[in-house]
Amino acid sequence: MEYSKILRVLKMVQYLTNYPPKSVSRLEDLLGISTATAYRYLQLLKDIGYDVVSDEHNAYYISDIKNTHRLTDEEKKWIAVLLKANAKEDIVSKSILHKLSIKETLPDPVNLAALHRLKLLNNLRTAAGNRMPVLIKQYISGDSGGKASDRRVIPYQINEYNMSVTAWDMDKEAFRIFKVYRMDDVELMEMDTQSHKRIPPPDMDIFGMAGYSYTEVSVRLSVRAASILKEEYPQAQMYITENPHNAGFPFDLHIKVCGYEGIGRFVLGLMGEVMVISDDGFKNYLRKKLQSMTILTN
């Protein structure tokens, strides 16, 4: 993640921990980001363990776990006085007094979750750098109905911004994108040289999709869509050209992708801001995705 993005995320944590709660539009103004980026940052904070909640006005804040569930200095002193006033000095009393004298230097639940995910990312990064297989313990995929299973994969590319990894699924024999927050643990495995030799390194597109062939896709972008694309995928800059003759969609994106899923998520997240020009396969992919969407109504 770039320095500026890290800074914005940390500032969002600061804003959300201070009263009053902040609406998405207020966060946009404070941080100078788009609506889509604001929601992405909120989800990122949830993924790494922050208890981000919204009130009845759809304003967001971080629940103050640390101060709500820990003893204050005054409370500690009061308990200590009561224990010392007790004539009976047993092991339990001494143990409590000792713990009350220790400063709270242990990580709180939020930091523990974040540290655990950093550990998983570090293991995945090590495996990707050495093309080593790993065992992803108790992974919950989006189409598993909430059922967890172990996955044997070879990581190829780490996306720290989206907290995901593109990896070769050794059992399904296909490339997949795995979300770090859906992993229970990551264990390095011994290298199987025979299996490894059968898997040539794949190509990667800017959206994190892997494969051995490319498909050309062309879309037109609004000013907002172009800005969000360049912010979320900086490498896209070299594939964007200006089209001043089209006031509604003044930018063109001509790019080769290894799969429709990555660019498809971007387009579906900005419906009305992107016009798809080609190819027909991408158009059919989007049609099927739209048809499969379920609209919930009260």
N, C-alpha and C positions, 0 to 999 in steps of 0.2 A: 504494500500500500504506500502511495506517495506521502511525503511529509505533510503537504497541505491537507490531504484527506484525513490523515491521522489527527492533525490538529483540529479539524472540523468535528470529528467524532468525539474527541476529548472535550471540546467546547459544548457539544450537545449533552454529554454526561453532566457537565457543570450546570447547564441551563435546566435540565430535567430534575436535578436534585435541589434546586432552589425554588421556593414558592414565588408566584403561583404556577400551576400547571401551564404548559405551552401547547397551543394548537399547532397543527402542521403548517398552516400559513405563517404563524409567528416564527416557527423554527426556520422556515424558508427565508424570512426577512433577516433574522438574527445571523444565520450562517451563510446567506447568499447562495442557496442551493435550490434545485428544482423540487417539485412535489414528489416525483418518483425517487429522487435521491434521499429526500427526507424519510420516506417510508422504508427505503433500503437500509438507512442508518439505524432506524428504530428496530428493524428486524435483526440487524447485526448485533445491536446491544442485547436483544433478547437471546440471540444464539449463543453469546459468550457468557450469559448467566445473569444479566441485570433484570430485575423485576420491573419491567416497563408496563405501566397500566394507564388506562384512560378513564376520565371521569364522565359524568353525564353530559358534558358539553363537548366530548371528543377531544379534550385537552389531555396531554400526556405528562407523566411524571414518573420518577423512579422511586419506588417504595423504599423507605429508609430502614432497611433491615438492620444495619449496624447499630443505630441508636435506639431502635425499638426494643431489641432483644438483649442488649448488653447492660450490665450494671453500671450506674454512674459512680463517680468517686464517693459521693455522699452516701449512696446505698451501700457501698463496700465498707465504709467506715462504720455505718450503723450496724451492719451484720457483725463486724469485728468486735465492736463494743459489747454486743449481746453475748457473743461466744466467750469473750474474756471474762465477762461478769459471771459466767457459769463456773461454779466451783469445781465441777468435774472436768478434768482435761483428758479426753479420750482421743483415740487415733483420728476419728472423723473430724473432730473440732480442729486439731492441729493441721490436718490436711486442707480443710477449708481455709483456714487462716493463711496457710502457705500460698494457696492458689490466688487468694485475694490480693496478695502482695506482688504478684507477677503482673507486669504490664501486658496489655493485650497486643502482643506482637504476632500472634498467629493469624493467617489469612482468614478473612470472613468468607461465608459461602459464595459470594459473588466472585471474589478473587480466586477461590479454589476452582470454580468452574472454568474461569478464564485460563488459569495455569494449566489445567488438565488439557484444554484444547490446544494450548501452545505446545504441550508435550506431544500430542498427537500430530500436530503439524511438523514438529521437528523430526519425528520418526518417519513421516511421509516424505519429507524433504531429503532425509538421508537415503531412503530407499530409491527415490527418483534419481538422485545423483549417481547412485551406484547400480541402477537398474536391478534392484533387489526385490523379491516378492515379499509381501506382508500379509498378515492375517488381520482383517478388520473384524473385530469381535462385536457380535450382536448388532449388526447394521439393520436399520429400519428403512427400507426403500419406500418411495412414494406409492408404488403399486402393490405393496405386500399386505395391505390391509392392517398395518400396525404390527405385523409379525416380524420378529427379529431373527437374523441368521448370520452365521459367520461367512465372510467372503474372502477368497484368496485372490489377490490382485497384484499387478506390477505397476506401481505409480510412474507416470511419465511427466505430468505437468501439474504444478501446484498453483492454485489461484487463491492467494491470501486475501484478496479483496472480498471475494465471495465465499471464503472459507470452504473451498472444494478442491478436489483432486481428479484429474483425468487419468484413468488407469485401465489396464488390460485385465478384464475379468477372466481368470484362468479356467473357471468352470463353465462359463457361458461362451467363452472364446469370442469376446467382443469388447470393444472399448465402451466404458461407461464413465459418467461423472458421479462422484460420491461426495455428499455433503459431510463436513467434519462434525457438525452438531448432531448428526444421526449415528455417530460411531460411539460405541462404549469404550473401545480401546483399540490400539494398533500395535501389533507385535511383529518384529522383523523375523523373517524366515530364512532358512538356509537356501543358498542359490542352487537351483536345478538347472545346470548348464545346458542340458539337452532341450528342456522346454524353452529356455530363454533364447536359444539359437533359432528356434522356429518362429520367433516373433520379431520381425524387423521393426526398427523404430518408425512410428507413424508420423505423418505431417500433422500440424496443429493450426487451426485457424484462430483468428483473434478472439473468438467467442469461447475458446476452450474446447472445441470439438476436435476429435482425433480421427484420422482415417488415412487411406492410401490413395485417395482420388479427390479431386476438387470439382465443385459445381459453381458456375458463375451465377451470381444473383445481383440484380439491379433494383434499387428502390429510390424514391424521391422523399426528401425529408423537409419538414418544416424547420423554422429557425430553432424552435424549442427541441425538436427531436435531434437535430444535428448537435446542439449544445450538450444534450444528455449523452449522446453516443460518444462524443469526444471526451467527456468527463469520465464515463464508466469504462470505455475502451480506448485509451489514448492512442493505440496503434492505428485506429480507424482513420485518424487525421489524413494519412497519406492516400486513402482511397476515396476521400470526399472532394467533390468539385462543385463550384458554384454554378447555379443555373438562374441568372438574374431575370430571365424572361418569364419565369413562373413565380408569381408573387406568393402563392400559398405554400409552395414547396420549392424554395430557392436553392436547395442543395441536392446533389445526386450522389448516391453511394454505389459504386461498382466494385464488387469484391468476390473473391473465391472462398467458398466455405467447404468444410469437410462433412457437414451435416446440416440439416435444416433446424435442428432443435435449438441451437444457440442463438442464431439470428431470429428464429421464430419467437423466442421468449421476448426479445427486444421489441419486435414489431407488435406482438399481441399486447404488450404492456403500454403501447402508445397508439392505440387505435384512433384513427382520425388525424394523426400527426405524420403518418407514413403512407406513401402510395407505392404499391408493389408493381414493378414493371416486368420483371422476369426473374426466374424462368417459370414454366408451367408447372414443373414439379413442386416448386416452392408455393405457388398459388394453391395447388391441390392440398398440400400439407396444411396450409392455414385454414382452408375450407373445412377439412376434417376436424381440426382442432376446435374451430368455432362451433361446429355441429355437436361436438362431444361435451361442450360446456353446459353445466346445469345452472339454471337461474333460480335462486331461492326467493320466494315471495312469502309474505306473511298471510 
